[in-house]
Amino acid sequence: MSKQVKTKIDVKIKNRNRATVFFRGILAFPVMIFVASFAPLAHMGWSFGGIIVVPVALAIIFRGVYPSYAFKFNHAIFELNTRLSAYMLFLTDDYPSIEANPKISIELPEIDGGKKLNRVLPIFKWILALPLYIVGTLYVVASILVTIVAWISIIVTGRYPRWVEDIVVGTIAFWNRVIGYCAILVTDKYPSFSL
């Protein structure tokens, strides 16, 4: 099994729903509210987009264990955020379900209760990830620009360009690896910079 977070998104290229493209932000608003409701303590640093961060880091540092309930919760919220991103970036016309969807999934590395994780590294992962944040920001800007091209293409032709898919799915996968490394803390392997 890989020591990196793996992201799987099935993108429908042809016969896209042209009508919902205009209203994606409005249609996705209820799911955005649902996701945001999991992060009421985000301003205090206890969570990151609904993901449990600080308690997990403390459990790994002081006990050497990744709590199984936090692992399951983080995995579910992580997948929900990915489904929402895929919908908002026009990768899919399927409304982001609050339940698991086999078309959009995330595979996390096995952690065996955290016994394989370094107990000191969670303290430094945020700093070590600074170069990843910079590269990731450039990827996000590129993804937004090509998503505008995809938006126009879907409206005019009903097709999602395959080359845009590679960039946008790659950007989501990149950020999922970064979040898996420094926020969810499921791996100690430094994420690759590639899409």
N, C-alpha and C positions, 0 to 999 in steps of 0.2 A: 504494500500500500504506500502511496505517495506521502511525503512529509509536508506537502503543500496543500492548500485549499484548492479544490477543483470545482470549476463552475461549468454547468451544462445548461445551455439555452438553445432550444429548437426554434429557429427563426423561419417563419413562413415567408417565402420570397414572392410568390405569385398570388393573385386574387386577394389582395388586401382590402380591408374595409375602409373605403374612402370617406365615408360619413363620419366615423368616430375620430378621424385624424384631426378634425377641426376642434373637437371638444375634449381632447384627452385630459387636459388640466382640470376641467370641470368634472368629467366623469371619474377621475382618479381621486378627487378631493376627499370623499368619504374614507377611502383606504389610507390616505395621508393622515387624516385625523385619527384613524384607528392606530396607525403606527406611532404617531406622536403621543398617543395616550400612554404608551409604554415607557416614555422617557420623561416623566414629571420631575425626576431628580437630576436631569442632565445638567442643569445649571450648577449643581453641587458637585459634579464630577463622579457621581455614583454610576451613571450609565452613559452610553454613547449610542444614540439612535435607538434606544430601547434595549441595547445589549448590556448585560451585567459585566462591568469591567473591574471596578475597585474590589468588590468582595472576592471575585475570582483571583485577582492578583494577590490579595492578602492570604487566601487559602493556599495558593501555590507557594508563596514565600515562607509562610510560617508553618504550614502543615505538610507541604509537599504533595498536596492532593488537589485535583480539579473536581469540584463537586459535580456529581452526575446530573443533579436537577438543573444546575446552572448551564451545564453543557447542552442538555436537551433544549432548554429555553433559548439559549443563545443561537443554537442551530436553527430553531424555528423562526425566530425574529430575523436572523440573517437571511434565510431563504425568502421570507416575506418582503424584506427590503429589496432583494434582488428581483423578485417578481414585479414589484412596483416600479423599479428602475427600468426593467425591460419593457413594461407597458408604456411608460412615459417617453421612452426613447424609440418608440415605434417598432421594437423588435418583434412584438406579438400583438395580436388583436384580442387575445384572451384577457378578460378582465382579471386583475390580480386577486386571486382567491386568497382568503385568509387561512385556508387549509393547504396542505402539501399538494404540489402539482408536478407530475413526472416530467413535464416539458421544460420546467425550469427548476433546477435543483443544485444543491451545493453538497459536495462530499468533503467532510472534515477528516483530518488524520486521526487515527486511533490514538488515544492518549492513556488508556489503561489507568484511569483514576488520577492521572497527572504524574505517575511515577517516572515517566520518561522525560518529563520537562525539567529544565534547569530552574532551581529555586531562586537564583539571584537575578537571572536575566529579565524577568518582568519589570524590574526597577529601571532598566536601561533601554528597553525596547522602544519607547517613545522617542528617545534621542537617536538611537541607531536608525530609526526609520525616516529621519529628516530627508535624506536624499530621495527616498521613495515618494515622499509627499511632493517634492518639487517635480519629479518626473511625472507623477500621477496627475498633478495639476495641468501639466502640458498635454497629457493624454485626454483629460476632461475637456479642455478647450478644443482640441482637434475633434473629439467626439461630438461636441455641440455643433461645430461647424458642419461636419458631414451629416449630422442628423437633420439639419436644415435642408440639405440636398435630398436626403431620403424623404423628408416630409413632402417636398415638391414632387419628387418622383412618384410617391404613393398617390398623391392627388391627381397627377396628370396621367400616369400609366397604370396605377394599381399594383406596382411592383416595388419591392424593397431592393435596392442595389446590393449585390453580394459583396462588393468591396467595402461598402459602408458597414455591413454586418461584421466583417473581420475587425474593423477598427473599434466599433462600439462594443461588441462582445468581448474583444480583447481588453478594452478599458475596464469593463465591469469585472472581468476575471482578475485583472491586475489589482484593482482596489479590494476585491475579495481576499486575495492573497495577503495584501498589506494589513487589512483588518484582522484576518486570521492570525497574523503574526503579532501585531502590537495592541489589538483591542480585545479580541476574543481569547488570545493567548493559547491557541491550540497547537502551536508549533514553535520550535526554536530555530528552524531552518530559515535563513534569511531569504525573503522572496526575490525572484528574478525580476529584472527590470523590463523584460520583454512583454509584448502583448501576447 
